[in-house]
């Protein structure tokens, strides 16, 4: 076997070993780190978020943060507010719009129940698009689907940011 052929076959193994040596480790999973992270995220109580969009986001956050059910004695409260804007992005020659961007911004604050002080705060943006069709019902369904996709992505992003916060602040 030639040196170049051996190096080509060994490169992926060397890359994996190098990543392990640099301290890279998964936040989630079945190992003790992942289980501990799930336990910490499970101590968060998600507060009520106004309007229908907020209700959907709250449901997604509860599903992702507390898969075992709401915590009996939460250590943290999560307050979230959501803002929505829409922008026409595809205007054709007769000045009608055929596509629209839906931008959702969620600002959140994680508050420690022991101290009553904010422990972490951040904001998340998500942009999705939907088509504007002649059939109003189809357009409404497309808009609703775009909103739900954005809210799901926001919930996952918030969960990831909270996990990173907990990883850095044991």
Buried (B, 14 or more C-beta within 10 A) or exposed (E): EEEEEEEEEEEEEEEEEEEEEEEEEEBBEEEEBBEEBBEBBBBBBBBEBEEEBBEBBBBBBBEBBBEEEEBEEBBBBBBBBBEEEEEEEEEEEEEEEEBBBBBBBBEBBBBEBEEEEEBBEBBBEBBBBBBBEEEEEEBEEBBEEBBBBBBBBBBBBBBBBBBBBBBEEE
